[in-house]
């Protein structure tokens, strides 16, 4: 493996890592949104 290949691989890896971070973040936000929606629905029913 040449030095250039290693650098390309590292860049690719970091990009993938960044995307994975975002998708995990997205999952977290979806969970949070559904929690909020559920809480809101319960509060609406309680009134």
Beta strands, then each sheet from edge to edge (+ up, - down):
end
